Amino acid sequence: MTVRDHSATHTVSQSSKTCVNPACGRLPTTEQLLVEGGDARIALDPLTGLNKYGCQPFPDPHLLAFGSSTASVISTAGFAAANRLRQKLELETCAEPDEVVYAREIQRIRSELLQLCELTDVSGVEVVFATSGTELHLIAGQYAGSGAAVSALVVMVEADETGSGVAVALAGRQFDAGSAENGAGEGATIIGGSALEVVAVPIRLPDGAPRRLEDIDAEVEALVTGAVALGRRVLLILVDQSKTGLIAPSPACVSKLQLRLPDSVDVLVDACQFRIAPPTLRVYLEQGFMVALTGSKFVTGPSFSAALLLPPVVARRLGRRPVPPVLASCSLSANWPLNWDADGQLPRAANFGLLLRWEVALEELRKFRSVPQVAIENFLQDFAQAIRSRLMSDPLFEPLPVLPLDRRPVIEVEGWDRIQTIFPFLLYRPATHAGRTPLSREETARVYRQLQVDSTDNFASALAESNGERCGVRCQFGQPVACGTRDGVAVSALRICANARQISELTAEGGKGVAGVINDALRALDKTALLIASGY
């Protein structure tokens, strides 16, 4: 994490709190702050102006954005919220040091996040802020491994279905630009904290089909019980939902293991997609599970805003321990609960970029929470039906199977989060007498990139003339996810997703309505088919 030091730009009179430096409060622009205080993945490419996820730090209203399983471009309303907060910070940092202003504002964000998650009545729930889901896993891993006589074991799902740096962070390395491109974490920095062994359990078969949940649960149970028998602590990670929309291992399996081995097993729910409703989140916390969230996926805030929710029983236990010293390189004292003694162990500084990104995420979450449950469910069911039908009817596409989002019997409430919102699919060339052949990972990545630009000039004139509207569409899907092999070809799946912003804008002034959003999604798939048919 990089945090710009703004403290040198102004001097404060301690008696009057009045700034005596004319340069006081000159913060970077909103666009600049939105890409500060993260790692290399948030940096903008000087040629394209986009970050690693294909997003820019200002609105792009003409982009058809269906890539929320990866990241989303900031909305006009979200950018306005970030700008308002920046203006407020610029005034307040004239009268008080940056770290004081930051601590007060991040506490406000903490309180509102708990309110929007409907958790204000649950005493003892704590929130730790971080720049990314990767960093949250680093924090959880270091706590799980601290003080253990024998190295702890982390059991998680395969790396392709989680964040690119998650396994690296859990193993006790700090994410950097090198680790973003490879599962081994080559180039990651060893941070000198607790070294953990990480075991990844596959949740899809070699051809990309989902494994039977019973088989996943059996493998997880064997790993956990075997480690505990050897006197090892275990951090067990339940992903809800993965990059391709799976829940694994089953909540029932995880709950059973934690109840049976309460002194040896910690549970982290990787809900970084934030595709869970408040009742689901509440039950996970009641089970004693930590929950990792980000504001940049389903909620559609800018990339690099994360929060770790700690249930009361875990918060009390961890609050009595010293903060693992290695976290000083990637965390700030104000990001931790007020009643924890993090002040003397972590830097007192400000990350205004993180603050603005969370402000945007809360702006989107406020609007989404105001939509009636029945309207959310109706939209998601209509969207799912339209997307499934389109993917199944086109020979250029093959929908990747996704298991039902079933959390029973741990969670019996049937909310909107039981409805599929991530739709992964493979790409195929037009059929010939030899049959259908899938696009390779490199070819799929090329299509993914072409989707985001106006491709009119890339097509032959006759094709462009007959498909002008489809050629000019600019759209964004979730980045390709490696999904095994088909016919000896290593393949990746694109992902078309529903998100909170689409739902909250349905009835807004100028909103497109359900039919309009679905039509945009179908237009994006039409352009995908056109790119494949034309040789992209």
C-alpha positions as CSV (number, residue, x, y, z in Angstrom):
1,M,0.0,0.0,0.0
2,T,1.3,3.4,-0.9
3,V,0.0,6.4,1.1
4,R,0.9,9.9,0.0
5,D,2.1,12.1,2.8
6,H,0.1,15.4,2.6
7,S,1.2,16.6,6.0
8,A,4.1,18.7,4.7
9,T,1.7,20.9,2.7
10,H,0.5,22.9,5.7
11,T,1.3,24.0,9.1
12,V,-1.3,24.2,11.9
13,S,-1.3,26.6,14.9
14,Q,-2.0,24.4,17.9
15,S,-3.6,27.2,19.8
16,S,-6.0,28.5,17.2
17,K,-6.1,25.5,14.8
18,T,-5.9,28.1,12.0
19,C,-3.7,27.3,9.1
20,V,-0.8,29.7,8.6
21,N,0.4,28.2,5.3
22,P,-1.3,29.4,2.0
23,A,-0.6,26.0,0.5
24,C,-2.9,24.4,3.1
25,G,-5.5,21.9,2.0
26,R,-4.3,21.6,-1.6
27,L,-5.1,17.9,-2.0
28,P,-4.6,16.1,-5.3
29,T,-7.6,16.0,-7.6
30,T,-10.4,13.6,-7.1
31,E,-9.2,11.6,-10.0
32,Q,-5.8,11.3,-8.5
33,L,-7.0,10.4,-5.1
34,L,-9.1,7.6,-6.4
35,V,-6.0,5.8,-7.7
36,E,-3.8,6.5,-4.6
37,G,-3.3,4.3,-1.5
38,G,-3.4,0.9,-3.2
39,D,-0.9,-1.3,-4.9
40,A,0.3,-1.6,-8.6
41,R,-3.0,-2.9,-9.8
42,I,-4.7,0.4,-9.2
43,A,-2.2,2.4,-11.2
44,L,-3.2,3.8,-14.5
45,D,-1.6,2.7,-17.7
46,P,-0.1,5.8,-19.3
47,L,-1.2,4.8,-22.8
48,T,-4.8,3.7,-22.1
49,G,-5.6,5.7,-18.9
50,L,-7.0,2.5,-17.4
51,N,-6.0,0.4,-14.4
52,K,-5.4,-3.4,-14.5
53,Y,-9.1,-4.0,-14.4
54,G,-9.8,-1.8,-17.5
55,C,-11.4,1.0,-15.4
56,Q,-10.7,4.7,-15.4
57,P,-11.1,7.0,-12.3
58,F,-14.0,9.1,-13.7
59,P,-17.4,8.3,-15.2
60,D,-17.9,6.6,-18.6
61,P,-21.7,6.7,-19.0
62,H,-21.6,5.3,-22.5
63,L,-19.9,2.1,-21.5
64,L,-22.2,-0.9,-21.0
65,A,-20.8,-2.1,-17.7
66,F,-21.5,-5.8,-17.0
67,G,-18.1,-6.7,-15.4
68,S,-18.8,-6.2,-11.7
69,S,-17.3,-9.6,-10.8
70,T,-14.0,-7.9,-11.6
71,A,-14.5,-4.1,-11.2
72,S,-16.7,-1.3,-12.3
73,V,-16.1,2.2,-13.7
74,I,-17.2,4.9,-11.2
75,S,-20.8,6.3,-11.7
76,T,-21.5,10.0,-12.1
77,A,-23.3,10.1,-8.7
78,G,-20.4,8.2,-7.2
79,F,-17.8,10.6,-8.6
80,A,-19.9,13.5,-7.3
81,A,-19.9,11.9,-3.8
82,A,-16.1,11.5,-3.9
83,N,-15.6,15.1,-5.0
84,R,-17.8,16.4,-2.2
85,L,-15.8,14.5,0.4
86,R,-12.5,15.7,-1.2
87,Q,-13.7,19.3,-0.8
88,K,-14.6,18.6,2.8
89,L,-11.2,17.1,3.5
90,E,-9.4,20.0,1.9
91,L,-11.1,22.4,4.3
92,E,-10.7,20.2,7.4
93,T,-7.0,19.5,6.8
94,C,-6.3,23.2,7.2
95,A,-7.4,23.1,10.8
96,E,-6.2,19.6,11.8
97,P,-3.5,17.2,10.9
98,D,-4.3,14.8,8.1
99,E,-4.3,11.7,10.3
100,V,-6.8,13.3,12.7
101,V,-9.2,14.1,9.9
102,Y,-8.7,10.7,8.4
103,A,-9.4,8.9,11.7
104,R,-12.7,10.8,12.2
105,E,-13.9,10.2,8.6
106,I,-13.0,6.5,8.5
107,Q,-14.9,6.0,11.8
108,R,-17.9,7.7,10.1
109,I,-17.6,5.2,7.2
110,R,-17.3,2.3,9.7
111,S,-20.6,3.4,11.4
112,E,-22.5,3.8,8.2
113,L,-21.2,0.5,6.7
114,L,-22.6,-1.3,9.8
115,Q,-25.9,0.6,9.5
116,L,-26.3,-0.3,5.8
117,C,-25.4,-3.9,6.6
118,E,-28.2,-3.8,9.2
119,L,-25.8,-4.7,12.0
120,T,-26.1,-1.7,14.4
121,D,-28.2,-3.8,16.8
122,V,-25.5,-6.5,17.1
123,S,-23.2,-5.4,19.9
124,G,-19.5,-6.2,19.5
125,V,-19.1,-6.5,15.7
126,E,-15.9,-4.8,14.7
127,V,-14.6,-3.6,11.3
128,V,-11.1,-3.5,10.0
129,F,-10.5,-1.5,6.8
130,A,-8.0,-2.4,4.1
131,T,-7.3,-1.4,0.6
132,S,-8.1,-4.8,-1.0
133,G,-9.5,-8.2,-0.4
134,T,-6.0,-9.5,-0.8
135,E,-4.9,-7.4,2.2
136,L,-7.8,-8.7,4.2
137,H,-6.6,-12.2,3.7
138,L,-3.1,-11.2,4.7
139,I,-4.5,-9.8,8.0
140,A,-6.6,-12.9,8.7
141,G,-3.7,-15.2,7.9
142,Q,-1.3,-13.3,10.1
143,Y,-3.7,-13.4,13.1
144,A,-4.4,-17.1,12.5
145,G,-0.7,-17.9,12.5
146,S,0.5,-15.6,15.3
147,G,1.7,-17.3,18.4
148,A,1.2,-20.8,17.1
149,A,3.9,-23.3,18.1
150,V,3.3,-25.2,14.8
151,S,2.8,-23.5,11.5
152,A,-0.9,-22.9,10.8
153,L,-2.7,-24.4,7.8
154,V,-4.9,-22.4,5.4
155,V,-7.5,-24.3,3.5
156,M,-9.0,-22.3,0.6
157,V,-10.5,-22.9,-2.9
158,E,-8.3,-22.9,-6.0
159,A,-6.6,-19.6,-6.8
160,D,-8.3,-19.1,-10.2
161,E,-11.6,-18.7,-8.4
162,T,-10.4,-16.1,-5.9
163,G,-8.2,-13.0,-6.1
164,S,-5.0,-13.2,-8.0
165,G,-2.8,-12.5,-4.9
166,V,-4.9,-14.2,-2.2
167,A,-2.8,-17.4,-1.9
168,V,0.4,-15.2,-1.9
169,A,-0.9,-13.0,0.9
170,L,-2.1,-16.0,3.0
171,A,1.4,-17.6,2.7
172,G,2.9,-14.5,4.4
173,R,4.0,-12.5,1.4
174,Q,3.0,-9.0,0.5
175,F,1.3,-8.5,-2.8
176,D,3.1,-6.5,-5.5
177,A,2.9,-6.1,-9.2
178,G,4.8,-9.3,-9.9
179,S,2.4,-11.5,-8.1
180,A,-0.6,-10.2,-10.0
181,E,0.3,-12.1,-13.1
182,N,1.0,-15.6,-11.8
183,G,-0.3,-18.0,-9.2
184,A,3.0,-18.7,-7.7
185,G,3.4,-15.2,-6.5
186,E,6.8,-14.7,-8.2
187,G,8.1,-11.3,-7.2
188,A,6.0,-11.1,-4.1
189,T,7.8,-9.7,-1.0
190,I,8.3,-12.0,2.0
191,I,7.2,-9.9,4.8
192,G,8.7,-11.8,7.7
193,G,5.5,-12.5,9.6
194,S,3.9,-15.9,10.4
195,A,4.6,-18.3,7.5
196,L,1.5,-20.4,6.8
197,E,1.0,-23.4,4.6
198,V,-1.7,-22.9,2.1
199,V,-3.6,-25.8,0.5
200,A,-6.0,-25.0,-2.4
201,V,-9.0,-27.3,-3.1
202,P,-10.2,-27.4,-6.7
203,I,-13.9,-26.6,-7.1
204,R,-14.1,-27.2,-10.9
205,L,-13.2,-30.3,-12.8
206,P,-10.5,-30.2,-15.5
207,D,-13.1,-29.4,-18.2
208,G,-14.5,-26.5,-16.2
209,A,-17.6,-28.2,-14.8
210,P,-18.2,-27.7,-11.1
211,R,-17.1,-30.5,-8.8
212,R,-19.8,-32.2,-6.7
213,L,-20.1,-30.2,-3.4
214,E,-20.0,-33.5,-1.5
215,D,-16.6,-34.2,-2.9
216,I,-15.3,-30.7,-2.1
217,D,-16.6,-31.0,1.5
218,A,-15.0,-34.4,2.0
219,E,-11.6,-33.1,0.9
220,V,-11.9,-30.0,3.1
221,E,-12.9,-32.0,6.1
222,A,-10.0,-34.5,5.7
223,L,-7.5,-31.6,5.4
224,V,-8.9,-29.8,8.5
225,T,-9.2,-32.8,10.8
226,G,-5.8,-34.1,9.7
227,A,-4.1,-30.8,10.5
228,V,-5.9,-30.4,13.9
229,A,-4.8,-34.0,14.8
230,L,-1.2,-32.8,14.4
231,G,-1.8,-29.8,16.7
232,R,-2.1,-27.2,14.0
233,R,-4.4,-24.2,13.9
234,V,-6.5,-24.0,10.7
235,L,-7.8,-20.9,8.9
236,L,-10.7,-22.3,6.8
237,I,-12.0,-20.0,4.0
238,L,-15.5,-20.3,2.6
239,V,-15.9,-18.4,-0.6
240,D,-19.4,-16.9,-1.2
241,Q,-19.2,-16.3,-4.2
242,S,-16.2,-17.2,-6.3
243,K,-15.2,-15.5,-9.6
244,T,-17.5,-17.7,-11.5
245,G,-20.3,-17.6,-8.9
246,L,-19.8,-20.7,-6.8
247,I,-20.1,-21.2,-3.0
248,A,-17.6,-23.6,-1.6
249,P,-17.1,-25.5,0.6
250,S,-20.7,-25.7,1.8
251,P,-21.7,-23.5,4.7
252,A,-23.0,-26.7,6.4
253,C,-19.6,-28.4,6.2
254,V,-17.8,-25.3,7.5
255,S,-20.2,-24.8,10.4
256,K,-19.9,-28.4,11.4
257,L,-16.1,-28.3,11.5
258,Q,-16.0,-25.1,13.5
259,L,-18.5,-26.4,16.0
260,R,-16.6,-29.6,16.4
261,L,-13.2,-27.9,16.6
262,P,-13.8,-24.4,18.1
263,D,-10.4,-24.0,19.6
264,S,-8.5,-25.0,16.5
265,V,-10.5,-23.6,13.5
266,D,-11.0,-20.0,12.5
267,V,-13.4,-19.3,9.6
268,L,-13.1,-16.5,7.1
269,V,-16.0,-16.0,4.6
270,D,-14.6,-14.5,1.4
271,A,-17.6,-12.5,0.4
272,C,-15.5,-10.0,-1.4
273,Q,-18.0,-10.0,-4.3
274,F,-20.5,-8.6,-1.7
275,R,-23.3,-10.6,-3.4
276,I,-24.9,-11.4,-0.1
277,A,-27.9,-9.8,1.6
278,P,-27.9,-8.5,5.2
279,P,-29.7,-11.6,6.6
280,T,-27.0,-13.8,5.2
281,L,-24.2,-11.6,6.5
282,R,-25.8,-11.5,10.0
283,V,-26.0,-15.3,10.1
284,Y,-22.4,-15.7,9.1
285,L,-21.4,-13.4,11.9
286,E,-23.6,-15.2,14.4
287,Q,-21.8,-18.4,13.5
288,G,-18.6,-16.8,14.6
289,F,-17.3,-16.4,11.0
290,M,-15.1,-13.4,9.9
291,V,-16.5,-11.9,6.7
292,A,-14.4,-10.1,4.0
293,L,-16.2,-7.6,1.9
294,T,-15.2,-5.1,-0.9
295,G,-17.1,-2.2,-2.2
296,S,-15.8,-2.6,-5.7
297,K,-17.6,-5.6,-7.1
298,F,-21.4,-6.0,-6.9
299,V,-21.7,-2.7,-5.2
300,T,-19.8,-1.0,-8.1
301,G,-17.6,1.3,-6.1
302,P,-14.0,1.9,-7.4
303,S,-11.4,-0.8,-7.1
304,F,-9.5,-1.0,-3.8
305,S,-11.9,-0.6,-0.9
306,A,-12.2,-3.5,1.6
307,A,-13.5,-4.3,5.0
308,L,-13.1,-7.3,7.4
309,L,-16.1,-7.8,9.7
310,L,-15.3,-9.5,12.9
311,P,-18.0,-11.3,15.0
312,P,-18.0,-10.4,18.7
313,V,-16.4,-13.6,19.9
314,V,-13.5,-13.2,17.4
315,A,-13.2,-9.5,18.0
316,R,-12.8,-10.0,21.7
317,R,-10.1,-12.6,21.2
318,L,-8.1,-10.8,18.6
319,G,-8.5,-7.4,20.4
320,R,-6.4,-8.8,23.3
321,R,-3.5,-9.7,21.0
322,P,-0.9,-7.3,19.7
323,V,-1.4,-6.4,16.0
324,P,1.1,-8.6,14.0
325,P,4.0,-6.2,13.5
326,V,4.3,-7.1,9.8
327,L,1.0,-5.4,9.1
328,A,2.7,-2.0,9.8
329,S,3.8,-2.0,6.2
330,C,0.3,-2.2,4.8
331,S,-2.1,-0.8,7.4
332,L,-2.9,2.3,9.4
333,S,-3.9,2.6,13.0
334,A,-7.2,4.3,12.2
335,N,-8.3,1.4,10.0
336,W,-8.7,-0.7,13.1
337,P,-11.4,-0.7,15.9
338,L,-11.2,2.2,18.3
339,N,-10.9,0.0,21.4
340,W,-7.9,-1.9,20.0
341,D,-4.4,-0.8,20.9
342,A,-3.3,-0.3,17.3
343,D,-2.2,3.3,17.8
344,G,1.2,2.4,19.1
345,Q,1.7,-0.5,16.7
346,L,0.7,0.9,13.3
347,P,1.4,4.2,11.6
348,R,-0.8,7.2,12.3
349,A,-1.3,8.5,8.8
350,A,-4.0,9.1,6.2
351,N,-5.1,7.2,3.2
352,F,-7.5,9.6,1.6
353,G,-7.7,7.5,-1.6
354,L,-9.2,4.6,0.5
355,L,-11.6,7.1,2.1
356,L,-12.9,8.4,-1.2
357,R,-13.3,4.9,-2.6
358,W,-15.4,3.8,0.4
359,E,-17.5,7.0,0.2
360,V,-18.4,6.1,-3.4
361,A,-19.2,2.5,-2.4
362,L,-21.5,3.7,0.4
363,E,-23.2,6.1,-2.0
364,E,-24.0,3.1,-4.3
365,L,-25.0,0.9,-1.3
366,R,-27.4,3.5,0.2
367,K,-29.3,3.7,-3.1
368,F,-29.4,-0.1,-3.5
369,R,-30.7,-0.6,0.1
370,S,-33.6,1.7,-0.7
371,V,-34.9,-0.6,-3.4
372,P,-37.7,-3.0,-2.2
373,Q,-36.7,-6.6,-1.9
374,V,-39.4,-7.7,-4.4
375,A,-38.1,-5.3,-7.0
376,I,-34.6,-6.6,-6.6
377,E,-35.7,-10.2,-6.9
378,N,-37.9,-9.6,-9.9
379,F,-35.1,-7.8,-11.8
380,L,-32.5,-10.5,-11.0
381,Q,-34.9,-13.3,-12.1
382,D,-35.7,-11.5,-15.3
383,F,-32.1,-10.8,-16.0
384,A,-31.0,-14.4,-15.3
385,Q,-33.7,-15.8,-17.5
386,A,-32.7,-13.5,-20.4
387,I,-29.0,-14.1,-20.1
388,R,-29.3,-17.9,-19.8
389,S,-31.6,-18.1,-22.8
390,R,-29.2,-16.0,-24.9
391,L,-26.1,-18.0,-23.9
392,M,-27.8,-21.3,-24.5
393,S,-29.2,-20.4,-27.9
394,D,-26.0,-19.2,-29.6
395,P,-23.6,-21.8,-30.9
396,L,-20.7,-19.2,-30.3
397,F,-21.3,-19.4,-26.6
398,E,-21.3,-22.1,-24.0
399,P,-22.6,-21.2,-20.5
400,L,-20.3,-22.6,-17.8
401,P,-22.5,-24.5,-15.2
402,V,-23.0,-22.8,-11.9
403,L,-24.4,-24.7,-8.9
404,P,-27.5,-23.3,-7.1
405,L,-26.7,-20.7,-4.4
406,D,-27.8,-22.9,-1.6
407,R,-26.6,-22.0,2.0
408,R,-29.0,-24.3,3.8
409,P,-29.4,-25.4,6.6
410,V,-27.0,-22.7,8.0
411,I,-29.0,-19.9,6.3
412,E,-32.7,-20.7,5.7
413,V,-33.7,-17.1,4.7
414,E,-34.4,-16.9,1.0
415,G,-33.3,-13.4,-0.1
416,W,-32.2,-12.0,-3.4
417,D,-28.8,-13.4,-2.9
418,R,-30.0,-16.9,-3.8
419,I,-30.4,-15.8,-7.4
420,Q,-27.5,-16.1,-9.8
421,T,-25.9,-12.8,-10.7
422,I,-22.6,-14.0,-12.3
423,F,-22.9,-15.8,-15.7
424,P,-19.6,-17.3,-16.9
425,F,-19.4,-18.5,-20.5
426,L,-16.9,-19.9,-23.0
427,L,-16.4,-18.7,-26.6
428,Y,-16.5,-20.9,-29.7
429,R,-15.6,-20.4,-33.3
430,P,-18.4,-20.7,-35.9
431,A,-19.0,-24.4,-36.5
432,T,-17.5,-26.1,-39.5
433,H,-17.8,-29.7,-40.9
434,A,-15.2,-30.6,-38.3
435,G,-17.4,-29.4,-35.5
436,R,-17.1,-26.6,-32.9
437,T,-13.7,-25.5,-31.4
438,P,-13.2,-23.3,-28.4
439,L,-11.2,-20.1,-28.4
440,S,-8.0,-20.3,-26.4
441,R,-7.3,-18.2,-23.4
442,E,-5.2,-15.8,-25.4
443,E,-8.0,-15.4,-28.0
444,T,-10.6,-14.9,-25.3
445,A,-8.5,-12.2,-23.7
446,R,-8.3,-10.5,-27.1
447,V,-12.1,-10.5,-27.5
448,Y,-12.4,-9.2,-23.9
449,R,-10.1,-6.2,-24.7
450,Q,-11.9,-5.5,-28.0
451,L,-15.3,-5.3,-26.3
452,Q,-14.2,-2.2,-24.5
453,V,-13.5,-0.1,-27.6
454,D,-15.5,1.1,-30.6
455,S,-14.6,-1.5,-33.1
456,T,-16.2,0.1,-36.2
457,D,-12.8,0.8,-37.9
458,N,-11.6,-2.7,-37.2
459,F,-14.1,-4.5,-39.4
460,A,-14.3,-4.7,-43.2
461,S,-16.4,-1.9,-44.6
462,A,-19.3,-4.1,-45.7
463,L,-19.5,-5.9,-42.3
464,A,-19.2,-2.6,-40.5
465,E,-22.0,-1.1,-42.6
466,S,-24.4,-3.9,-41.9
467,N,-23.5,-4.1,-38.2
468,G,-22.8,-0.5,-37.5
469,E,-24.6,-0.3,-34.1
470,R,-23.1,-3.6,-32.9
471,C,-19.6,-2.5,-34.0
472,G,-19.7,0.7,-32.1
473,V,-21.0,-0.7,-28.8
474,R,-18.4,-0.4,-26.0
475,C,-19.0,-2.9,-23.1
476,Q,-17.2,-4.5,-20.2
477,F,-17.5,-8.0,-18.9
478,G,-15.7,-9.7,-16.0
479,Q,-12.1,-10.5,-16.9
480,P,-11.5,-14.0,-18.3
481,V,-11.1,-16.8,-15.7
482,A,-9.1,-19.9,-16.5
483,C,-11.5,-22.9,-16.6
484,G,-9.6,-26.0,-17.6
485,T,-9.4,-27.4,-21.1
486,R,-11.8,-28.3,-23.9
487,D,-10.6,-30.6,-26.7
488,G,-7.0,-30.1,-25.6
489,V,-7.4,-26.3,-25.6
490,A,-6.8,-24.3,-22.4
491,V,-9.9,-22.1,-22.1
492,S,-11.1,-19.1,-20.1
493,A,-14.6,-17.9,-19.3
494,L,-15.9,-14.4,-19.7
495,R,-18.5,-13.3,-17.1
496,I,-21.5,-11.1,-17.7
497,C,-22.9,-9.8,-14.4
498,A,-25.8,-8.0,-12.7
499,N,-24.9,-5.4,-10.1
500,A,-26.4,-3.1,-7.5
501,R,-26.2,0.0,-9.6
502,Q,-28.3,-1.4,-12.4
503,I,-31.0,-2.2,-9.8
504,S,-30.9,1.1,-8.0
505,E,-31.1,3.0,-11.3
506,L,-34.1,1.1,-12.6
507,T,-36.7,3.6,-11.3
508,A,-34.4,6.7,-11.2
509,E,-35.1,9.6,-13.4
510,G,-33.7,8.7,-16.8
511,G,-33.3,5.1,-15.8
512,K,-33.5,2.4,-18.5
513,G,-35.9,0.1,-16.6
514,V,-35.7,-3.7,-16.6
515,A,-36.1,-4.1,-20.3
516,G,-33.5,-1.4,-21.0
517,V,-30.8,-3.0,-18.8
518,I,-31.5,-6.5,-20.3
519,N,-31.4,-5.0,-23.8
520,D,-28.0,-3.5,-23.1
521,A,-26.7,-6.9,-21.9
522,L,-28.0,-8.6,-25.0
523,R,-26.3,-5.9,-27.1
524,A,-23.0,-6.6,-25.4
525,L,-23.4,-10.3,-26.2
526,D,-24.3,-9.4,-29.8
527,K,-21.0,-7.5,-30.1
528,T,-19.1,-10.5,-28.6
529,A,-20.7,-12.8,-31.2
530,L,-19.8,-10.3,-34.0
531,L,-16.2,-10.2,-32.8
532,I,-15.9,-14.0,-32.8
533,A,-17.6,-14.3,-36.2
534,S,-15.3,-11.7,-37.8
535,G,-12.1,-13.2,-36.3
536,Y,-11.9,-10.4,-33.7
